[in-house]
Amino acid sequence: MADCIFCKIAQKEIPADIVYEDEQFLAFLDNTPRNPGHTLIIPKKHYRWVWDMEEESSQVTNKIANALKKAFNTDLVISFVLGEEVPHAHIHLIPRFPDDGHGTLIDLKNIKDISQEEMSEIAKKITTFL
């Protein structure tokens, strides 16, 4: 889709802090992170919903979730699919930490202020565990 921001990221028309890429998927840090390491996994091909994808995303999701656990020394990485904010299939992975300000459930309005320099360092840290 010509006006899809995630398609533009997948085609490298818009920069992103990429942590993983293969022929079918791209994973990058969310620019409105709910915690450090908040990663989005998208298919490179445009699909509206995750359940419409022909590609299998679970291996990529597992690989990145395990890298997040190691990179941030946490046993808790949550995943969710919303699909309302960007009309392109995507999976959120968010590492959780004690006292991360979210409570029992992730507060989607609780966006962390992380500098671009920190985001680049976080992306490098995650890729070392992939």
N, CA, C and O atoms as a printed pandas DataFrame, in Angstrom:
     atom_number atom_name residue_name chain_id  residue_number  x_coord  y_coord  z_coord
0              1         N          MET        A               1    0.849   -1.191    0.000
1              2        CA          MET        A               1    0.000    0.000    0.000
2              3         C          MET        A               1    0.886    1.243    0.000
3              4         O          MET        A               1    1.828    1.346    0.785
4              5         N          ALA        A               2    0.584    2.147   -0.854
5              6        CA          ALA        A               2    1.413    3.334   -1.040
6              7         C          ALA        A               2    1.466    4.240    0.187
7              8         O          ALA        A               2    2.491    4.871    0.444
8              9         N          ASP        A               3    0.384    4.310    0.938
9             10        CA          ASP        A               3    0.363    5.229    2.076
10            11         C          ASP        A               3    0.557    4.542    3.428
11            12         O          ASP        A               3    0.335    5.172    4.462
12            13         N          CYS        A               4    0.958    3.290    3.451
13            14        CA          CYS        A               4    1.134    2.541    4.697
14            15         C          CYS        A               4    2.521    2.798    5.270
15            16         O          CYS        A               4    3.528    2.521    4.619
16            17         N          ILE        A               5    2.574    3.324    6.482
17            18        CA          ILE        A               5    3.857    3.649    7.103
18            19         C          ILE        A               5    4.717    2.410    7.329
19            20         O          ILE        A               5    5.938    2.478    7.190
20            21         N          PHE        A               6    4.103    1.282    7.673
21            22        CA          PHE        A               6    4.887    0.071    7.885
22            23         C          PHE        A               6    5.436   -0.486    6.565
23            24         O          PHE        A               6    6.538   -1.034    6.538
24            25         N          CYS        A               7    4.688   -0.352    5.491
25            26        CA          CYS        A               7    5.215   -0.749    4.183
26            27         C          CYS        A               7    6.413    0.127    3.822
27            28         O          CYS        A               7    7.400   -0.361    3.271
28            29         N          LYS        A               8    6.325    1.412    4.134
29            30        CA          LYS        A               8    7.436    2.324    3.857
30            31         C          LYS        A               8    8.658    1.974    4.702
31            32         O          LYS        A               8    9.788    2.080    4.225
32            33         N          ILE        A               9    8.445    1.561    5.943
33            34        CA          ILE        A               9    9.567    1.122    6.791
34            35         C          ILE        A               9   10.167   -0.151    6.214
35            36         O          ILE        A               9   11.389   -0.277    6.135
36            37         N          ALA        A              10    9.325   -1.096    5.809
37            38        CA          ALA        A              10    9.806   -2.365    5.238
38            39         C          ALA        A              10   10.601   -2.131    3.961
39            40         O          ALA        A              10   11.541   -2.870    3.668
40            41         N          GLN        A              11   10.230   -1.112    3.204
41            42        CA          GLN        A              11   10.925   -0.791    1.955
42            43         C          GLN        A              11   12.089    0.171    2.185
43            44         O          GLN        A              11   12.732    0.610    1.232
44            45         N          LYS        A              12   12.362    0.498    3.457
45            46        CA          LYS        A              12   13.475    1.373    3.856
46            47         C          LYS        A              12   13.312    2.811    3.335
47            48         O          LYS        A              12   14.293    3.525    3.129
48            49         N          GLU        A              13   12.057    3.215    3.130
49            50        CA          GLU        A              13   11.772    4.589    2.739
50            51         C          GLU        A              13   11.711    5.492    3.960
51            52         O          GLU        A              13   11.904    6.704    3.862
52            53         N          ILE        A              14   11.442    4.890    5.110
53            54        CA          ILE        A              14   11.394    5.597    6.392
54            55         C          ILE        A              14   12.364    4.880    7.321
55            56         O          ILE        A              14   12.329    3.653    7.414
56            57         N          PRO        A              15   13.231    5.622    8.013
57            58        CA          PRO        A              15   14.191    4.961    8.902
58            59         C          PRO        A              15   13.518    4.361   10.133
59            60         O          PRO        A              15   12.485    4.840   10.600
60            61         N          ALA        A              16   14.133    3.307   10.638
61            62        CA          ALA        A              16   13.662    2.649   11.857
62            63         C          ALA        A              16   14.854    1.983   12.524
63            64         O          ALA        A              16   15.861    1.695   11.878
64            65         N          ASP        A              17   14.730    1.743   13.821
65            66        CA          ASP        A              17   15.760    1.015   14.567
66            67         C          ASP        A              17   15.473   -0.472   14.421
67            68         O          ASP        A              17   14.766   -1.066   15.235
68            69         N          ILE        A              18   16.033   -1.060   13.372
69            70        CA          ILE        A              18   15.764   -2.448   13.015
70            71         C          ILE        A              18   16.577   -3.384   13.903
71            72         O          ILE        A              18   17.778   -3.195   14.094
72            73         N          VAL        A              19   15.897   -4.400   14.442
73            74        CA          VAL        A              19   16.575   -5.400   15.264
74            75         C          VAL        A              19   16.647   -6.757   14.579
75            76         O          VAL        A              19   17.458   -7.603   14.959
76            77         N          TYR        A              20   15.797   -6.974   13.561
77            78        CA          TYR        A              20   15.780   -8.266   12.870
78            79         C          TYR        A              20   15.178   -8.076   11.490
79            80         O          TYR        A              20   14.255   -7.288   11.290
80            81         N          GLU        A              21   15.739   -8.836   10.531
81            82        CA          GLU        A              21   15.171   -8.817    9.192
82            83         C          GLU        A              21   15.500  -10.133    8.494
83            84         O          GLU        A              21   16.620  -10.637    8.570
84            85         N          ASP        A              22   14.494  -10.671    7.816
85            86        CA          ASP        A              22   14.709  -11.794    6.904
86            87         C          ASP        A              22   13.893  -11.492    5.652
87            88         O          ASP        A              22   13.440  -10.361    5.471
88            89         N          GLU        A              23   13.703  -12.467    4.802
89            90        CA          GLU        A              23   12.998  -12.202    3.543
90            91         C          GLU        A              23   11.523  -11.868    3.735
91            92         O          GLU        A              23   10.934  -11.167    2.912
92            93         N          GLN        A              24   10.920  -12.365    4.815
93            94        CA          GLN        A              24    9.485  -12.180    5.007
94            95         C          GLN        A              24    9.113  -11.189    6.111
95            96         O          GLN        A              24    8.030  -10.605    6.075
96            97         N          PHE        A              25   10.003  -10.993    7.096
97            98        CA          PHE        A              25    9.645  -10.188    8.267
98            99         C          PHE        A              25   10.684   -9.127    8.586
99           100         O          PHE        A              25   11.855   -9.239    8.223
100          101         N          LEU        A              26   10.221   -8.105    9.269
101          102        CA          LEU        A              26   11.071   -7.040    9.767
102          103         C          LEU        A              26   10.636   -6.760   11.199
103          104         O          LEU        A              26    9.443   -6.712   11.497
104          105         N          ALA        A              27   11.607   -6.576   12.076
105          106        CA          ALA        A              27   11.301   -6.209   13.463
106          107         C          ALA        A              27   12.094   -4.955   13.797
107          108         O          ALA        A              27   13.286   -4.859   13.504
108          109         N          PHE        A              28   11.416   -3.999   14.412
109          110        CA          PHE        A              28   12.046   -2.713   14.730
110          111         C          PHE        A              28   11.443   -2.170   16.017
111          112         O          PHE        A              28   10.359   -2.574   16.437
112          113         N          LEU        A              29   12.172   -1.246   16.629
113          114        CA          LEU        A              29   11.701   -0.648   17.869
114          115         C          LEU        A              29   10.541    0.294   17.598
115          116         O          LEU        A              29   10.564    1.066   16.640
116          117         N          ASP        A              30    9.536    0.224   18.442
117          118        CA          ASP        A              30    8.380    1.106   18.358
118          119         C          ASP        A              30    8.837    2.526   18.688
119          120         O          ASP        A              30    9.559    2.729   19.664
120          121         N          ASN        A              31    8.427    3.506   17.891
121          122        CA          ASN        A              31    8.841    4.884   18.173
122          123         C          ASN        A              31    7.995    5.544   19.258
123          124         O          ASN        A              31    8.235    6.694   19.625
124          125         N          THR        A              32    7.008    4.816   19.767
125          126        CA          THR        A              32    6.262    5.251   20.957
126          127         C          THR        A              32    6.322    4.104   21.973
127          128         O          THR        A              32    5.309    3.466   22.259
128          129         N          PRO        A              33    7.517    3.851   22.512
129          130        CA          PRO        A              33    7.717    2.652   23.338
130          131         C          PRO        A              33    7.000    2.721   24.680
131          132         O          PRO        A              33    6.994    3.754   25.349
132          133         N          ARG        A              34    6.402    1.610   25.053
133          134        CA          ARG        A              34    5.772    1.494   26.370
134          135         C          ARG        A              34    6.808    1.082   27.406
135          136         O          ARG        A              34    6.588    1.275   28.602
136          137         N          ASN        A              35    7.935    0.518   26.973
137          138        CA          ASN        A              35    9.102    0.190   27.801
138          139         C          ASN        A              35   10.305    0.126   26.871
139          140         O          ASN        A              35   10.132   -0.054   25.665
140          141         N          PRO        A              36   11.502    0.266   27.389
141          142        CA          PRO        A              36   12.680    0.049   26.543
142          143         C          PRO        A              36   12.631   -1.342   25.918
143          144         O          PRO        A              36   12.307   -2.323   26.588
144          145         N          GLY        A              37   12.951   -1.415   24.640
145          146        CA          GLY        A              37   12.927   -2.693   23.939
146          147         C          GLY        A              37   11.603   -3.024   23.266
147          148         O          GLY        A              37   11.490   -4.068   22.623
148          149         N          HIS        A              38   10.603   -2.168   23.395
149          150        CA          HIS        A              38    9.298   -2.399   22.765
150          151         C          HIS        A              38    9.516   -2.565   21.262
151          152         O          HIS        A              38    9.925   -1.627   20.577
152          153         N          THR        A              39    9.240   -3.755   20.764
153          154        CA          THR        A              39    9.542   -4.123   19.388
154          155         C          THR        A              39    8.271   -4.479   18.632
155          156         O          THR        A              39    7.356   -5.096   19.177
156          157         N          LEU        A              40    8.234   -4.083   17.375
157          158        CA          LEU        A              40    7.138   -4.439   16.479
158          159         C          LEU        A              40    7.662   -5.420   15.440
159          160         O          LEU        A              40    8.748   -5.228   14.892
160          161         N          ILE        A              41    6.903   -6.457   15.172
161          162        CA          ILE        A              41    7.238   -7.429   14.133
162          163         C          ILE        A              41    6.180   -7.294   13.054
163          164         O          ILE        A              41    4.982   -7.381   13.325
164          165         N          ILE        A              42    6.641   -7.079   11.816
165          166        CA          ILE        A              42    5.706   -6.912   10.708
166          167         C          ILE        A              42    6.094   -7.844    9.555
167          168         O          ILE        A              42    7.270   -8.157    9.372
168          169         N          PRO        A              43    5.099   -8.282    8.782
169          170        CA          PRO        A              43    5.440   -8.948    7.529
170          171         C          PRO        A              43    5.841   -7.861    6.530
171          172         O          PRO        A              43    5.285   -6.763    6.549
172          173         N          LYS        A              44    6.792   -8.162    5.671
173          174        CA          LYS        A              44    7.185   -7.185    4.655
174          175         C          LYS        A              44    6.077   -6.980    3.627
175          176         O          LYS        A              44    5.901   -5.885    3.093
176          177         N          LYS        A              45    5.339   -8.043    3.363
177          178        CA          LYS        A              45    4.187   -7.952    2.470
178          179         C          LYS        A              45    3.027   -7.367    3.258
179          180         O          LYS        A              45    2.836   -7.697    4.428
180          181         N          HIS        A              46    2.256   -6.505    2.621
181          182        CA          HIS        A              46    1.151   -5.856    3.327
182          183         C          HIS        A              46   -0.024   -6.818    3.538
183          184         O          HIS        A              46   -0.582   -7.377    2.593
184          185         N          TYR        A              47   -0.369   -6.983    4.798
185          186        CA          TYR        A              47   -1.588   -7.658    5.214
186          187         C          TYR        A              47   -2.269   -6.741    6.212
187          188         O          TYR        A              47   -1.599   -6.054    6.983
188          189         N          ARG        A              48   -3.547   -6.725    6.208
189          190        CA          ARG        A              48   -4.276   -5.873    7.159
190          191         C          ARG        A              48   -4.212   -6.452    8.568
191          192         O          ARG        A              48   -4.011   -5.711    9.530
192          193         N          TRP        A              49   -4.378   -7.748    8.700
193          194        CA          TRP        A              49   -4.427   -8.384   10.012
194          195         C          TRP        A              49   -3.414   -9.519   10.104
195          196         O          TRP        A              49   -3.070  -10.132    9.094
196          197         N          VAL        A              50   -2.949   -9.790   11.290
197          198        CA          VAL        A              50   -2.000  -10.883   11.523
198          199         C          VAL        A              50   -2.593  -12.205   11.054
199          200         O          VAL        A              50   -1.881  -13.024   10.472
200          201         N          TRP        A              51   -3.856  -12.424   11.291
201          202        CA          TRP        A              51   -4.478  -13.700   10.935
202          203         C          TRP        A              51   -4.706  -13.845    9.430
203          204         O          TRP        A              51   -5.116  -14.913    8.974
204          205         N          ASP        A              52   -4.450  -12.800    8.657
205          206        CA          ASP        A              52   -4.532  -12.884    7.200
206          207         C          ASP        A              52   -3.204  -13.306    6.568
207          208         O          ASP        A              52   -3.158  -13.633    5.382
208          209         N          MET        A              53   -2.140  -13.300    7.342
209          210        CA          MET        A              53   -0.811  -13.570    6.797
210          211         C          MET        A              53   -0.675  -15.007    6.318
211          212         O          MET        A              53   -1.186  -15.943    6.933
212          213         N          GLU        A              54    0.021  -15.150    5.214
213          214        CA          GLU        A              54    0.355  -16.474    4.704
214          215         C          GLU        A              54    1.622  -16.994    5.389
215          216         O          GLU        A              54    1.807  -18.201    5.537
216          217         N          GLU        A              55    2.485  -16.071    5.802
217          218        CA          GLU        A              55    3.741  -16.430    6.430
218          219         C          GLU        A              55    3.525  -16.813    7.891
219          220         O          GLU        A              55    2.583  -16.345    8.531
220          221         N          GLU        A              56    4.390  -17.655    8.404
221          222        CA          GLU        A              56    4.348  -18.075    9.805
222          223         C          GLU        A              56    5.220  -17.128   10.617
223          224         O          GLU        A              56    6.422  -17.025   10.374
224          225         N          SER        A              57    4.623  -16.440   11.571
225          226        CA          SER        A              57    5.356  -15.447   12.354
226          227         C          SER        A              57    5.860  -15.967   13.695
227          228         O          SER        A              57    6.660  -15.293   14.345
228          229         N          SER        A              58    5.421  -17.133   14.122
229          230        CA          SER        A              58    5.739  -17.573   15.485
230          231         C          SER        A              58    7.234  -17.798   15.705
231          232         O          SER        A              58    7.732  -17.500   16.790
232          233         N          GLN        A              59    7.961  -18.310   14.722
233          234        CA          GLN        A              59    9.394  -18.527   14.917
234          235         C          GLN        A              59   10.129  -17.204   15.103
235          236         O          GLN        A              59   11.006  -17.096   15.959
236          237         N          VAL        A              60    9.777  -16.205   14.312
237          238        CA          VAL        A              60   10.398  -14.882   14.441
238          239         C          VAL        A              60   10.020  -14.263   15.780
239          240         O          VAL        A              60   10.873  -13.712   16.476
240          241         N          THR        A              61    8.754  -14.351   16.136
241          242        CA          THR        A              61    8.292  -13.796   17.408
242          243         C          THR        A              61    9.014  -14.448   18.580
243          244         O          THR        A              61    9.456  -13.755   19.496
244          245         N          ASN        A              62    9.138  -15.767   18.563
245          246        CA          ASN        A              62    9.844  -16.476   19.636
246          247         C          ASN        A              62   11.302  -16.050   19.716
247          248         O          ASN        A              62   11.825  -15.803   20.803
248          249         N          LYS        A              63   11.952  -15.964   18.570
249          250        CA          LYS        A              63   13.363  -15.588   18.515
250          251         C          LYS        A              63   13.581  -14.196   19.131
251          252         O          LYS        A              63   14.503  -13.998   19.924
252          253         N          ILE        A              64   12.739  -13.254   18.764
253          254        CA          ILE        A              64   12.902  -11.886   19.255
254          255         C          ILE        A              64   12.519  -11.785   20.727
255          256         O          ILE        A              64   13.192  -11.093   21.489
256          257         N          ALA        A              65   11.453  -12.461   21.138
257          258        CA          ALA        A              65   11.065  -12.441   22.556
258          259         C          ALA        A              65   12.189  -12.990   23.427
259          260         O          ALA        A              65   12.474  -12.437   24.490
260          261         N          ASN        A              66   12.825  -14.062   22.993
261          262        CA          ASN        A              66   13.935  -14.621   23.769
262          263         C          ASN        A              66   15.141  -13.689   23.788
263          264         O          ASN        A              66   15.843  -13.611   24.796
264          265         N          ALA        A              67   15.388  -12.983   22.691
265          266        CA          ALA        A              67   16.469  -11.992   22.664
266          267         C          ALA        A              67   16.160  -10.840   23.619
267          268         O          ALA        A              67   17.056  -10.340   24.298
268          269         N          LEU        A              68   14.897  -10.418   23.674
269          270        CA          LEU        A              68   14.502   -9.349   24.608
270          271         C          LEU        A              68   14.697   -9.796   26.047
271          272         O          LEU        A              68   15.176   -9.021   26.875
272          273         N          LYS        A              69   14.332  -11.038   26.358
273          274        CA          LYS        A              69   14.521  -11.560   27.715
274          275         C          LYS        A              69   15.990  -11.482   28.118
275          276         O          LYS        A              69   16.313  -11.056   29.226
276          277         N          LYS        A              70   16.865  -11.889   27.225
277          278        CA          LYS        A              70   18.301  -11.868   27.521
278          279         C          LYS        A              70   18.843  -10.445   27.574
279          280         O          LYS        A              70   19.598  -10.106   28.486
280          281         N          ALA        A              71   18.474   -9.621   26.624
281          282        CA          ALA        A              71   18.995   -8.259   26.542
282          283         C          ALA        A              71   18.608   -7.421   27.754
283          284         O          ALA        A              71   19.370   -6.557   28.188
284          285         N          PHE        A              72   17.415   -7.680   28.302
285          286        CA          PHE        A              72   16.925   -6.868   29.410
286          287         C          PHE        A              72   16.849   -7.627   30.730
287          288         O          PHE        A              72   16.314   -7.126   31.720
288          289         N          ASN        A              73   17.392   -8.841   30.728
289          290        CA          ASN        A              73   17.444   -9.644   31.948
290          291         C          ASN        A              73   16.081   -9.699   32.644
291          292         O          ASN        A              73   15.953   -9.387   33.828
292          293         N          THR        A              74   15.077  -10.103   31.875
293          294        CA          THR        A              74   13.723  -10.223   32.405
294          295         C          THR        A              74   13.120  -11.545   31.934
295          296         O          THR        A              74   13.444  -12.038   30.854
296          297         N          ASP        A              75   12.259  -12.100   32.742
297          298        CA          ASP        A              75   11.551  -13.313   32.342
298          299         C          ASP        A              75   10.200  -13.001   31.709
299          300         O          ASP        A              75    9.522  -13.897   31.205
300          301         N          LEU        A              76    9.816  -11.744   31.737
301          302        CA          LEU        A              76    8.481  -11.375   31.277
302          303         C          LEU        A              76    8.549  -10.474   30.048
303          304         O          LEU        A              76    8.950   -9.313   30.130
304          305         N          VAL        A              77    8.153  -11.026   28.928
305          306        CA          VAL        A              77    7.977  -10.271   27.690
306          307         C          VAL        A              77    6.550  -10.543   27.239
307          308         O          VAL        A              77    6.181  -11.687   26.977
308          309         N          ILE        A              78    5.759   -9.498   27.152
309          310        CA          ILE        A              78    4.368   -9.694   26.738
310          311         C          ILE        A              78    4.231   -9.450   25.241
311          312         O          ILE        A              78    5.029   -8.735   24.635
312          313         N          SER        A              79    3.228  -10.044   24.672
313          314        CA          SER        A              79    2.930   -9.827   23.262
314          315         C          SER        A              79    1.453   -9.503   23.123
315          316         O          SER        A              79    0.612   -9.981   23.884
316          317         N          PHE        A              80    1.168   -8.680   22.134
317          318        CA          PHE        A              80   -0.233   -8.417   21.827
318          319         C          PHE        A              80   -0.364   -7.917   20.398
319          320         O          PHE        A              80    0.586   -7.431   19.784
320          321         N          VAL        A              81   -1.586   -8.059   19.900
321          322        CA          VAL        A              81   -1.936   -7.619   18.557
322          323         C          VAL        A              81   -3.138   -6.706   18.700
323          324         O          VAL        A              81   -4.173   -7.108   19.231
324          325         N          LEU        A              82   -3.001   -5.482   18.227
325          326        CA          LEU        A              82   -4.137   -4.565   18.235
326          327         C          LEU        A              82   -4.608   -4.307   16.813
327          328         O          LEU        A              82   -5.718   -4.685   16.437
328          329         N          GLY        A              83   -3.756   -3.660   16.027
329          330        CA          GLY        A              83   -4.082   -3.433   14.631
330          331         C          GLY        A              83   -4.914   -2.215   14.342
331          332         O          GLY        A              83   -5.249   -1.959   13.186
332          333         N          GLU        A              84   -5.255   -1.458   15.357
333          334        CA          GLU        A              84   -6.069   -0.271   15.116
334          335         C          GLU        A              84   -5.221    0.950   14.779
335          336         O          GLU        A              84   -5.634    1.802   13.992
336          337         N          GLU        A              85   -4.045    1.030   15.372
337          338        CA          GLU        A              85   -3.235    2.234   15.206
338          339         C          GLU        A              85   -2.564    2.341   13.845
339          340         O          GLU        A              85   -2.388    3.449   13.338
340          341         N          VAL        A              86   -2.186    1.221   13.240
341          342        CA          VAL        A              86   -1.618    1.186   11.887
342          343         C          VAL        A              86   -2.275    0.012   11.158
343          344         O          VAL        A              86   -2.241   -1.113   11.655
344          345         N          PRO        A              87   -2.871    0.256    9.992
345          346        CA          PRO        A              87   -3.582   -0.816    9.289
346          347         C          PRO        A              87   -2.644   -1.746    8.505
347          348         O          PRO        A              87   -2.802   -1.931    7.298
348          349         N          HIS        A              88   -1.683   -2.316    9.200
349          350        CA          HIS        A              88   -0.736   -3.283    8.629
350          351         C          HIS        A              88   -0.498   -4.295    9.745
351          352         O          HIS        A              88   -0.259   -3.906   10.888
352          353         N          ALA        A              89   -0.560   -5.567    9.434
353          354        CA          ALA        A              89   -0.381   -6.609   10.447
354          355         C          ALA        A              89    0.895   -6.370   11.240
355          356         O          ALA        A              89    1.952   -6.123   10.659
356          357         N          HIS        A              90    0.802   -6.442   12.567
357          358        CA          HIS        A              90    1.983   -6.300   13.406
358          359         C          HIS        A              90    1.745   -6.894   14.787
359          360         O          HIS        A              90    0.623   -6.948   15.289
360          361         N          ILE        A              91    2.850   -7.335   15.376
361          362        CA          ILE        A              91    2.837   -7.921   16.715
362          363         C          ILE        A              91    3.723   -7.064   17.603
363          364         O          ILE        A              91    4.854   -6.739   17.241
364          365         N          HIS        A              92    3.206   -6.704   18.761
365          366        CA          HIS        A              92    3.979   -5.962   19.755
366          367         C          HIS        A              92    4.653   -6.948   20.706
367          368         O          HIS        A              92    4.023   -7.908   21.149
368          369         N          LEU        A              93    5.918   -6.722   21.020
369          370        CA          LEU        A              93    6.621   -7.429   22.089
370          371         C          LEU        A              93    7.174   -6.377   23.031
371          372         O          LEU        A              93    7.891   -5.468   22.611
372          373         N          ILE        A              94    6.835   -6.506   24.316
373          374        CA          ILE        A              94    7.265   -5.509   25.294
374          375         C          ILE        A              94    7.856   -6.201   26.515
375          376         O          ILE        A              94    7.170   -6.969   27.189
376          377         N          PRO        A              95    9.131   -5.931   26.801
377          378        CA          PRO        A              95    9.712   -6.458   28.037
378          379         C          PRO        A              95    9.065   -5.747   29.232
379          380         O          PRO        A              95    8.789   -4.548   29.178
380          381         N          ARG        A              96    8.831   -6.491   30.293
381          382        CA          ARG        A              96    8.270   -5.910   31.517
382          383         C          ARG        A              96    9.321   -5.952   32.619
383          384         O          ARG        A              96   10.170   -6.842   32.662
384          385         N          PHE        A              97    9.241   -4.967   33.506
385          386        CA          PHE        A              97   10.186   -4.827   34.601
386          387         C          PHE        A              97    9.437   -4.483   35.879
387          388         O          PHE        A              97    8.362   -3.885   35.826
388          389         N          PRO        A              98    9.998   -4.857   37.037
389          390        CA          PRO        A              98    9.387   -4.408   38.286
390          391         C          PRO        A              98    9.359   -2.870   38.301
391          392         O          PRO        A              98   10.315   -2.220   37.878
392          393         N          ASP        A              99    8.293   -2.324   38.775
393          394        CA          ASP        A              99    8.157   -0.861   38.890
394          395         C          ASP        A              99    8.325   -0.137   37.557
395          396         O          ASP        A              99    8.916    0.942   37.513
396          397         N          ASP        A             100    7.810   -0.720   36.464
397          398        CA          ASP        A             100    7.934   -0.053   35.160
398          399         C          ASP        A             100    6.812    0.958   34.914
399          400         O          ASP        A             100    6.717    1.538   33.832
400          401         N          GLY        A             101    5.970    1.162   35.919
401          402        CA          GLY        A             101    4.936    2.177   35.820
402          403         C          GLY        A             101    3.666    1.727   35.130
403          404         O          GLY        A             101    2.780    2.543   34.875
404          405         N          HIS        A             102    3.559    0.448   34.823
405          406        CA          HIS        A             102    2.382   -0.040   34.107
406          407         C          HIS        A             102    1.373   -0.752   34.994
407          408         O          HIS        A             102    0.212   -0.876   34.607
408          409         N          GLY        A             103    1.764   -1.215   36.147
409          410        CA          GLY        A             103    0.846   -1.994   36.964
410          411         C          GLY        A             103    0.748   -3.411   36.442
411          412         O          GLY        A             103    1.671   -3.909   35.798
412          413         N          THR        A             104   -0.374   -4.063   36.719
413          414        CA          THR        A             104   -0.560   -5.457   36.318
414          415         C          THR        A             104   -0.649   -5.600   34.805
415          416         O          THR        A             104   -0.104   -6.553   34.248
416          417         N          LEU        A             105   -1.320   -4.679   34.134
417          418        CA          LEU        A             105   -1.474   -4.703   32.678
418          419         C          LEU        A             105   -0.761   -3.505   32.062
419          420         O          LEU        A             105   -0.641   -2.454   32.691
420          421         N          ILE        A             106   -0.294   -3.669   30.839
421          422        CA          ILE        A             106    0.358   -2.569   30.125
422          423         C          ILE        A             106   -0.637   -1.423   29.943
423          424         O          ILE        A             106   -1.755   -1.619   29.467
424          425         N          ASP        A             107   -0.210   -0.241   30.327
425          426        CA          ASP        A             107   -0.994    0.973   30.114
426          427         C          ASP        A             107   -0.531    1.565   28.785
427          428         O          ASP        A             107    0.566    2.118   28.708
428          429         N          LEU        A             108   -1.339    1.459   27.754
429          430        CA          LEU        A             108   -0.948    1.908   26.421
430          431         C          LEU        A             108   -0.696    3.408   26.349
431          432         O          LEU        A             108   -0.035    3.883   25.425
432          433         N          LYS        A             109   -1.215    4.153   27.314
433          434        CA          LYS        A             109   -0.978    5.601   27.339
434          435         C          LYS        A             109    0.358    5.950   28.000
435          436         O          LYS        A             109    0.815    7.091   27.920
436          437         N          ASN        A             110    0.977    4.968   28.648
437          438        CA          ASN        A             110    2.244    5.187   29.347
438          439         C          ASN        A             110    3.410    4.989   28.370
439          440         O          ASN        A             110    4.024    3.923   28.316
440          441         N          ILE        A             111    3.691    6.037   27.608
441          442        CA          ILE        A             111    4.761    5.995   26.607
442          443         C          ILE        A             111    6.029    6.540   27.250
443          444         O          ILE        A             111    6.019    7.606   27.866
444          445         N          LYS        A             112    7.111    5.801   27.099
445          446        CA          LYS        A             112    8.391    6.187   27.693
446          447         C          LYS        A             112    9.117    7.158   26.767
447          448         O          LYS        A             112    9.060    7.026   25.544
448          449         N          ASP        A             113    9.797    8.127   27.358
449          450        CA          ASP        A             113   10.587    9.104   26.616
450          451         C          ASP        A             113   12.010    8.567   26.503
451          452         O          ASP        A             113   12.781    8.625   27.461
452          453         N          ILE        A             114   12.351    8.046   25.333
453          454        CA          ILE        A             114   13.660    7.451   25.104
454          455         C          ILE        A             114   14.296    8.183   23.925
455          456         O          ILE        A             114   13.707    8.264   22.847
456          457         N          SER        A             115   15.482    8.707   24.129
457          458        CA          SER        A             115   16.160    9.469   23.074
458          459         C          SER        A             115   16.516    8.573   21.896
459          460         O          SER        A             115   16.580    7.350   22.025
460          461         N          GLN        A             116   16.747    9.198   20.746
461          462        CA          GLN        A             116   17.132    8.432   19.555
462          463         C          GLN        A             116   18.454    7.721   19.793
463          464         O          GLN        A             116   18.641    6.596   19.329
464          465         N          GLU        A             117   19.364    8.350   20.499
465          466        CA          GLU        A             117   20.650    7.713   20.810
466          467         C          GLU        A             117   20.437    6.452   21.640
467          468         O          GLU        A             117   21.048    5.418   21.368
468          469         N          GLU        A             118   19.571    6.533   22.654
469          470        CA          GLU        A             118   19.256    5.363   23.472
470          471         C          GLU        A             118   18.566    4.273   22.650
471          472         O          GLU        A             118   18.844    3.087   22.829
472          473         N          MET        A             119   17.669    4.678   21.749
473          474        CA          MET        A             119   16.971    3.701   20.906
474          475         C          MET        A             119   17.978    2.936   20.053
475          476         O          MET        A             119   17.871    1.719   19.909
476          477         N          SER        A             120   18.940    3.631   19.495
477          478        CA          SER        A             120   19.971    2.968   18.686
478          479         C          SER        A             120   20.767    1.983   19.525
479          480         O          SER        A             120   21.077    0.884   19.065
480          481         N          GLU        A             121   21.100    2.365   20.749
481          482        CA          GLU        A             121   21.848    1.475   21.642
482          483         C          GLU        A             121   21.010    0.253   22.034
483          484         O          GLU        A             121   21.524   -0.862   22.117
484          485         N          ILE        A             122   19.724    0.479   22.272
485          486        CA          ILE        A             122   18.818   -0.625   22.608
486          487         C          ILE        A             122   18.739   -1.604   21.442
487          488         O          ILE        A             122   18.794   -2.817   21.648
488          489         N          ALA        A             123   18.610   -1.090   20.220
489          490        CA          ALA        A             123   18.537   -1.961   19.038
490          491         C          ALA        A             123   19.805   -2.806   18.920
491          492         O          ALA        A             123   19.730   -4.007   18.661
492          493         N          LYS        A             124   20.960   -2.185   19.108
493          494        CA          LYS        A             124   22.234   -2.935   19.052
494          495         C          LYS        A             124   22.285   -4.009   20.122
495          496         O          LYS        A             124   22.736   -5.126   19.872
496          497         N          LYS        A             125   21.821   -3.665   21.312
497          498        CA          LYS        A             125   21.832   -4.622   22.433
498          499         C          LYS        A             125   20.977   -5.853   22.116
499          500         O          LYS        A             125   21.388   -6.986   22.364
500          501         N          ILE        A             126   19.799   -5.616   21.572
501          502        CA          ILE        A             126   18.894   -6.721   21.232
502          503         C          ILE        A             126   19.518   -7.609   20.150
503          504         O          ILE        A             126   19.467   -8.835   20.247
504          505         N          THR        A             127   20.101   -6.993   19.129
505          506        CA          THR        A             127   20.654   -7.783   18.021
506          507         C          THR        A             127   21.811   -8.676   18.466
507          508         O          THR        A             127   22.082   -9.690   17.823
508          509         N          THR        A             128   22.490   -8.326   19.539
509          510        CA          THR        A             128   23.579   -9.189   20.015
510          511         C          THR        A             128   23.061  -10.531   20.525
511          512         O          THR        A             128   23.825  -11.491   20.628
512          513         N          PHE        A             129   21.772  -10.604   20.843
513          514        CA          PHE        A             129   21.186  -11.855   21.347
514          515         C          PHE        A             129   20.379  -12.609   20.287
515          516         O          PHE        A             129   19.699  -13.582   20.611
516          517         N          LEU        A             130   20.444  -12.184   19.058
517          518        CA          LEU        A             130   19.727  -12.878   17.973
518          519         C          LEU        A             130   20.657  -13.801   17.219
519          520         O          LEU        A             130   20.233  -14.467   16.274
